[in-house]
Amino acid sequence: MKIIAVDPRVSAFAEKADIHLQLRPGTDGALALGMIKVLIEEGLYDRSFVEQWTVGFDELRNYVEELSLEWAEAMTGVPMAR
């Protein structure tokens, strides 16, 4: 198992993590949207679960379609390539 720390600070936890995503404070939403974009584009989500249990997925898909990973990188300071 790998541990990923998402924290603007270099904390004791972040130092022990396998990956530390040191984003700008207050940009965790932009990071999440970038990650959602990748998950949707690469089909890395459970389609049957989404169809059965979610509301608004099509709107979310349309919203992140308009965003670029370059935008998320510029907002968060986290490089696209990890």
N, CA, C and O atoms as a GROMACS GRO file, in nm:
protein
  328
    1MET      N    1   0.084  -0.116   0.000
    1MET     CA    2   0.000   0.000   0.000
    1MET      C    3   0.089   0.124   0.000
    1MET      O    4   0.192   0.128   0.068
    2LYS      N    5   0.050   0.221  -0.076
    2LYS     CA    6   0.120   0.349  -0.079
    2LYS      C    7   0.036   0.453  -0.006
    2LYS      O    8  -0.087   0.451  -0.010
    3ILE      N    9   0.106   0.542   0.061
    3ILE     CA   10   0.039   0.650   0.132
    3ILE      C   11   0.068   0.780   0.059
    3ILE      O   12   0.184   0.813   0.030
    4ILE      N   13  -0.039   0.855   0.030
    4ILE     CA   14  -0.027   0.984  -0.036
    4ILE      C   15  -0.076   1.091   0.061
    4ILE      O   16  -0.189   1.086   0.109
    5ALA      N   17   0.010   1.187   0.088
    5ALA     CA   18  -0.027   1.300   0.174
    5ALA      C   19  -0.059   1.419   0.086
    5ALA      O   20   0.019   1.456  -0.001
    6VAL      N   21  -0.175   1.479   0.109
    6VAL     CA   22  -0.215   1.601   0.040
    6VAL      C   23  -0.217   1.709   0.146
    6VAL      O   24  -0.312   1.720   0.224
    7ASP      N   25  -0.112   1.790   0.148
    7ASP     CA   26  -0.095   1.886   0.257
    7ASP      C   27   0.002   1.995   0.212
    7ASP      O   28   0.109   1.965   0.161
    8PRO      N   29  -0.036   2.121   0.231
    8PRO     CA   30   0.057   2.228   0.194
    8PRO      C   31   0.180   2.233   0.284
    8PRO      O   32   0.284   2.288   0.248
    9ARG      N   33   0.167   2.174   0.403
    9ARG     CA   34   0.278   2.177   0.498
    9ARG      C   35   0.362   2.051   0.488
    9ARG      O   36   0.315   1.945   0.447
   10VAL      N   37   0.488   2.066   0.525
   10VAL     CA   38   0.574   1.948   0.539
   10VAL      C   39   0.558   1.902   0.683
   10VAL      O   40   0.627   1.948   0.774
   11SER      N   41   0.465   1.810   0.702
   11SER     CA   42   0.432   1.760   0.835
   11SER      C   43   0.503   1.627   0.858
   11SER      O   44   0.563   1.571   0.766
   12ALA      N   45   0.496   1.578   0.980
   12ALA     CA   46   0.555   1.448   1.012
   12ALA      C   47   0.489   1.339   0.927
   12ALA      O   48   0.556   1.248   0.879
   13PHE      N   49   0.357   1.349   0.908
   13PHE     CA   50   0.286   1.253   0.825
   13PHE      C   51   0.332   1.261   0.680
   13PHE      O   52   0.357   1.159   0.616
   14ALA      N   53   0.343   1.383   0.628
   14ALA     CA   54   0.385   1.402   0.489
   14ALA      C   55   0.525   1.347   0.465
   14ALA      O   56   0.554   1.292   0.359
   15GLU      N   57   0.612   1.362   0.564
   15GLU     CA   58   0.748   1.312   0.550
   15GLU      C   59   0.752   1.160   0.544
   15GLU      O   60   0.842   1.102   0.483
   16LYS      N   61   0.655   1.093   0.606
   16LYS     CA   62   0.650   0.946   0.605
   16LYS      C   63   0.576   0.890   0.484
   16LYS      O   64   0.587   0.772   0.454
   17ALA      N   65   0.500   0.975   0.416
   17ALA     CA   66   0.420   0.930   0.302
   17ALA      C   67   0.510   0.893   0.184
   17ALA      O   68   0.622   0.943   0.171
   18ASP      N   69   0.459   0.803   0.100
   18ASP     CA   70   0.531   0.767  -0.022
   18ASP      C   71   0.531   0.883  -0.122
   18ASP      O   72   0.629   0.906  -0.192
   19ILE      N   73   0.420   0.954  -0.126
   19ILE     CA   74   0.406   1.070  -0.215
   19ILE      C   75   0.348   1.185  -0.133
   19ILE      O   76   0.250   1.167  -0.060
   20HIS      N   77   0.408   1.302  -0.147
   20HIS     CA   78   0.356   1.420  -0.079
   20HIS      C   79   0.314   1.520  -0.186
   20HIS      O   80   0.398   1.577  -0.255
   21LEU      N   81   0.185   1.541  -0.199
   21LEU     CA   82   0.133   1.642  -0.291
   21LEU      C   83   0.123   1.773  -0.213
   21LEU      O   84   0.026   1.797  -0.142
   22GLN      N   85   0.224   1.855  -0.227
   22GLN     CA   86   0.231   1.979  -0.150
   22GLN      C   87   0.166   2.091  -0.231
   22GLN      O   88   0.233   2.169  -0.299
   23LEU      N   89   0.033   2.097  -0.221
   23LEU     CA   90  -0.042   2.193  -0.298
   23LEU      C   91  -0.049   2.328  -0.227
   23LEU      O   92  -0.021   2.340  -0.108
   24ARG      N   93  -0.088   2.429  -0.303
   24ARG     CA   94  -0.109   2.561  -0.244
   24ARG      C   95  -0.228   2.555  -0.150
   24ARG      O   96  -0.326   2.486  -0.179
   25PRO      N   97  -0.222   2.625  -0.038
   25PRO     CA   98  -0.336   2.625   0.055
   25PRO      C   99  -0.466   2.669  -0.015
   25PRO      O  100  -0.467   2.765  -0.092
   26GLY      N  101  -0.573   2.596   0.014
   26GLY     CA  102  -0.704   2.631  -0.041
   26GLY      C  103  -0.731   2.581  -0.181
   26GLY      O  104  -0.834   2.615  -0.240
   27THR      N  105  -0.641   2.499  -0.237
   27THR     CA  106  -0.661   2.452  -0.374
   27THR      C  107  -0.692   2.302  -0.382
   27THR      O  108  -0.678   2.241  -0.487
   28ASP      N  109  -0.735   2.245  -0.270
   28ASP     CA  110  -0.765   2.102  -0.271
   28ASP      C  111  -0.883   2.070  -0.363
   28ASP      O  112  -0.889   1.961  -0.420
   29GLY      N  113  -0.976   2.162  -0.379
   29GLY     CA  114  -1.087   2.142  -0.473
   29GLY      C  115  -1.038   2.132  -0.616
   29GLY      O  116  -1.086   2.048  -0.693
   30ALA      N  117  -0.943   2.216  -0.653
   30ALA     CA  118  -0.886   2.211  -0.789
   30ALA      C  119  -0.812   2.078  -0.810
   30ALA      O  120  -0.819   2.020  -0.918
   31LEU      N  121  -0.742   2.032  -0.707
   31LEU     CA  122  -0.674   1.903  -0.717
   31LEU      C  123  -0.777   1.791  -0.737
   31LEU      O  124  -0.758   1.704  -0.822
   32ALA      N  125  -0.884   1.794  -0.659
   32ALA     CA  126  -0.988   1.692  -0.671
   32ALA      C  127  -1.051   1.694  -0.810
   32ALA      O  128  -1.074   1.588  -0.868
   33LEU      N  129  -1.079   1.812  -0.864
   33LEU     CA  130  -1.138   1.821  -0.998
   33LEU      C  131  -1.043   1.765  -1.103
   33LEU      O  132  -1.087   1.697  -1.196
   34GLY      N  133  -0.914   1.793  -1.091
   34GLY     CA  134  -0.816   1.738  -1.184
   34GLY      C  135  -0.811   1.586  -1.175
   34GLY      O  136  -0.803   1.518  -1.277
   35MET      N  137  -0.817   1.533  -1.054
   35MET     CA  138  -0.816   1.388  -1.035
   35MET      C  139  -0.944   1.325  -1.090
   35MET      O  140  -0.940   1.218  -1.151
   36ILE      N  141  -1.056   1.392  -1.069
   36ILE     CA  142  -1.184   1.342  -1.123
   36ILE      C  143  -1.179   1.339  -1.275
   36ILE      O  144  -1.226   1.244  -1.337
   37LYS      N  145  -1.121   1.442  -1.335
   37LYS     CA  146  -1.107   1.448  -1.480
   37LYS      C  147  -1.032   1.327  -1.533
   37LYS      O  148  -1.074   1.264  -1.630
   38VAL      N  149  -0.920   1.295  -1.468
   38VAL     CA  150  -0.840   1.180  -1.510
   38VAL      C  151  -0.918   1.050  -1.491
   38VAL      O  152  -0.919   0.965  -1.580
   39LEU      N  153  -0.983   1.035  -1.377
   39LEU     CA  154  -1.060   0.913  -1.351
   39LEU      C  155  -1.169   0.891  -1.456
   39LEU      O  156  -1.190   0.779  -1.502
   40ILE      N  157  -1.237   0.998  -1.494
   40ILE     CA  158  -1.344   0.987  -1.594
   40ILE      C  159  -1.285   0.960  -1.732
   40ILE      O  160  -1.330   0.868  -1.801
   41GLU      N  161  -1.185   1.038  -1.772
   41GLU     CA  162  -1.128   1.023  -1.906
   41GLU      C  163  -1.066   0.885  -1.927
   41GLU      O  164  -1.071   0.831  -2.037
   42GLU      N  165  -1.008   0.828  -1.823
   42GLU     CA  166  -0.942   0.699  -1.836
   42GLU      C  167  -1.033   0.582  -1.796
   42GLU      O  168  -0.991   0.467  -1.795
   43GLY      N  169  -1.159   0.613  -1.765
   43GLY     CA  170  -1.255   0.510  -1.731
   43GLY      C  171  -1.221   0.434  -1.604
   43GLY      O  172  -1.251   0.315  -1.593
   44LEU      N  173  -1.160   0.501  -1.508
   44LEU     CA  174  -1.114   0.438  -1.385
   44LEU      C  175  -1.216   0.451  -1.272
   44LEU      O  176  -1.179   0.474  -1.156
   45TYR      N  177  -1.341   0.436  -1.305
   45TYR     CA  178  -1.447   0.443  -1.204
   45TYR      C  179  -1.546   0.331  -1.231
   45TYR      O  180  -1.551   0.277  -1.342
   46ASP      N  181  -1.624   0.297  -1.132
   46ASP     CA  182  -1.722   0.190  -1.141
   46ASP      C  183  -1.849   0.244  -1.204
   46ASP      O  184  -1.932   0.306  -1.137
   47ARG      N  185  -1.865   0.219  -1.333
   47ARG     CA  186  -1.979   0.273  -1.407
   47ARG      C  187  -2.113   0.226  -1.350
   47ARG      O  188  -2.207   0.306  -1.340
   48SER      N  189  -2.123   0.100  -1.316
   48SER     CA  190  -2.252   0.050  -1.265
   48SER      C  191  -2.286   0.115  -1.130
   48SER      O  192  -2.402   0.144  -1.104
   49PHE      N  193  -2.186   0.137  -1.047
   49PHE     CA  194  -2.210   0.206  -0.920
   49PHE      C  195  -2.259   0.348  -0.945
   49PHE      O  196  -2.355   0.394  -0.883
   50VAL      N  197  -2.193   0.417  -1.036
   50VAL     CA  198  -2.229   0.556  -1.067
   50VAL      C  199  -2.372   0.561  -1.121
   50VAL      O  200  -2.450   0.647  -1.080
   51GLU      N  201  -2.406   0.470  -1.211
   51GLU     CA  202  -2.541   0.469  -1.268
   51GLU      C  203  -2.648   0.442  -1.163
   51GLU      O  204  -2.756   0.500  -1.167
   52GLN      N  205  -2.616   0.354  -1.068
   52GLN     CA  206  -2.716   0.313  -0.969
   52GLN      C  207  -2.727   0.409  -0.851
   52GLN      O  208  -2.836   0.428  -0.798
   53TRP      N  209  -2.616   0.469  -0.810
   53TRP     CA  210  -2.615   0.537  -0.681
   53TRP      C  211  -2.584   0.686  -0.683
   53TRP      O  212  -2.582   0.749  -0.577
   54THR      N  213  -2.560   0.746  -0.797
   54THR     CA  214  -2.524   0.888  -0.797
   54THR      C  215  -2.626   0.973  -0.872
   54THR      O  216  -2.703   0.923  -0.954
   55VAL      N  217  -2.624   1.100  -0.840
   55VAL     CA  218  -2.707   1.199  -0.908
   55VAL      C  219  -2.614   1.311  -0.953
   55VAL      O  220  -2.530   1.357  -0.875
   56GLY      N  221  -2.627   1.354  -1.077
   56GLY     CA  222  -2.548   1.467  -1.124
   56GLY      C  223  -2.415   1.431  -1.187
   56GLY      O  224  -2.332   1.519  -1.212
   57PHE      N  225  -2.392   1.302  -1.212
   57PHE     CA  226  -2.262   1.262  -1.268
   57PHE      C  227  -2.240   1.322  -1.407
   57PHE      O  228  -2.129   1.364  -1.438
   58ASP      N  229  -2.343   1.326  -1.490
   58ASP     CA  230  -2.328   1.382  -1.624
   58ASP      C  231  -2.289   1.530  -1.617
   58ASP      O  232  -2.208   1.577  -1.698
   59GLU      N  233  -2.346   1.602  -1.521
   59GLU     CA  234  -2.310   1.743  -1.504
   59GLU      C  235  -2.165   1.757  -1.460
   59GLU      O  236  -2.093   1.845  -1.506
   60LEU      N  237  -2.122   1.669  -1.368
   60LEU     CA  238  -1.982   1.670  -1.324
   60LEU      C  239  -1.890   1.640  -1.442
   60LEU      O  240  -1.788   1.707  -1.460
   61ARG      N  241  -1.924   1.538  -1.520
   61ARG     CA  242  -1.842   1.503  -1.637
   61ARG      C  243  -1.830   1.623  -1.732
   61ARG      O  244  -1.721   1.654  -1.780
   62ASN      N  245  -1.942   1.690  -1.758
   62ASN     CA  246  -1.940   1.807  -1.847
   62ASN      C  247  -1.855   1.919  -1.788
   62ASN      O  248  -1.784   1.988  -1.861
   63TYR      N  249  -1.863   1.937  -1.657
   63TYR     CA  250  -1.787   2.044  -1.591
   63TYR      C  251  -1.636   2.020  -1.601
   63TYR      O  252  -1.562   2.110  -1.640
   64VAL      N  253  -1.592   1.899  -1.568
   64VAL     CA  254  -1.447   1.874  -1.570
   64VAL      C  255  -1.394   1.863  -1.712
   64VAL      O  256  -1.274   1.880  -1.736
   65GLU      N  257  -1.482   1.834  -1.807
   65GLU     CA  258  -1.442   1.830  -1.947
   65GLU      C  259  -1.388   1.966  -1.991
   65GLU      O  260  -1.298   1.975  -2.075
   66GLU      N  261  -1.444   2.072  -1.935
   66GLU     CA  262  -1.403   2.209  -1.969
   66GLU      C  263  -1.269   2.248  -1.906
   66GLU      O  264  -1.205   2.342  -1.952
   67LEU      N  265  -1.226   2.176  -1.804
   67LEU     CA  266  -1.102   2.207  -1.733
   67LEU      C  267  -0.985   2.133  -1.797
   67LEU      O  268  -1.002   2.029  -1.859
   68SER      N  269  -0.867   2.189  -1.781
   68SER     CA  270  -0.747   2.120  -1.829
   68SER      C  271  -0.661   2.081  -1.710
   68SER      O  272  -0.671   2.140  -1.602
   69LEU      N  273  -0.578   1.982  -1.731
   69LEU     CA  274  -0.485   1.943  -1.625
   69LEU      C  275  -0.381   2.052  -1.603
   69LEU      O  276  -0.326   2.066  -1.494
   70GLU      N  277  -0.354   2.128  -1.707
   70GLU     CA  278  -0.263   2.243  -1.692
   70GLU      C  279  -0.324   2.346  -1.597
   70GLU      O  280  -0.252   2.408  -1.518
   71TRP      N  281  -0.455   2.364  -1.605
   71TRP     CA  282  -0.524   2.455  -1.513
   71TRP      C  283  -0.507   2.406  -1.369
   71TRP      O  284  -0.473   2.484  -1.280
   72ALA      N  285  -0.531   2.278  -1.346
   72ALA     CA  286  -0.518   2.222  -1.211
   72ALA      C  287  -0.375   2.236  -1.160
   72ALA      O  288  -0.354   2.268  -1.043
   73GLU      N  289  -0.278   2.214  -1.247
   73GLU     CA  290  -0.138   2.229  -1.208
   73GLU      C  291  -0.107   2.373  -1.170
   73GLU      O  292  -0.040   2.399  -1.070
   74ALA      N  293  -0.155   2.468  -1.251
   74ALA     CA  294  -0.130   2.609  -1.223
   74ALA      C  295  -0.198   2.654  -1.093
   74ALA      O  296  -0.143   2.733  -1.017
   75MET      N  297  -0.317   2.603  -1.068
   75MET     CA  298  -0.390   2.640  -0.946
   75MET      C  299  -0.323   2.583  -0.822
   75MET      O  300  -0.305   2.653  -0.723
   76THR      N  301  -0.288   2.455  -0.827
   76THR     CA  302  -0.242   2.384  -0.707
   76THR      C  303  -0.092   2.391  -0.685
   76THR      O  304  -0.045   2.383  -0.571
   77GLY      N  305  -0.016   2.405  -0.794
   77GLY     CA  306   0.130   2.397  -0.782
   77GLY      C  307   0.181   2.254  -0.782
   77GLY      O  308   0.301   2.231  -0.766
   78VAL      N  309   0.090   2.157  -0.799
   78VAL     CA  310   0.129   2.015  -0.804
   78VAL      C  311   0.152   1.978  -0.950
   78VAL      O  312   0.061   1.992  -1.032
   79PRO      N  313   0.272   1.930  -0.983
   79PRO     CA  314   0.299   1.894  -1.123
   79PRO      C  315   0.209   1.781  -1.171
   79PRO      O  316   0.173   1.692  -1.094
   80MET      N  317   0.172   1.786  -1.298
   80MET     CA  318   0.087   1.681  -1.357
   80MET      C  319   0.158   1.547  -1.354
   80MET      O  320   0.098   1.445  -1.319
   81ALA      N  321   0.284   1.545  -1.390
   81ALA     CA  322   0.361   1.420  -1.393
   81ALA      C  323   0.413   1.389  -1.255
   81ALA      O  324   0.482   1.471  -1.194
   82ARG      N  325   0.381   1.272  -1.204
   82ARG     CA  326   0.430   1.227  -1.072
   82ARG      C  327   0.487   1.092  -1.085
   82ARG      O  328   0.534   1.036  -0.986
   0.00000   0.00000   0.00000
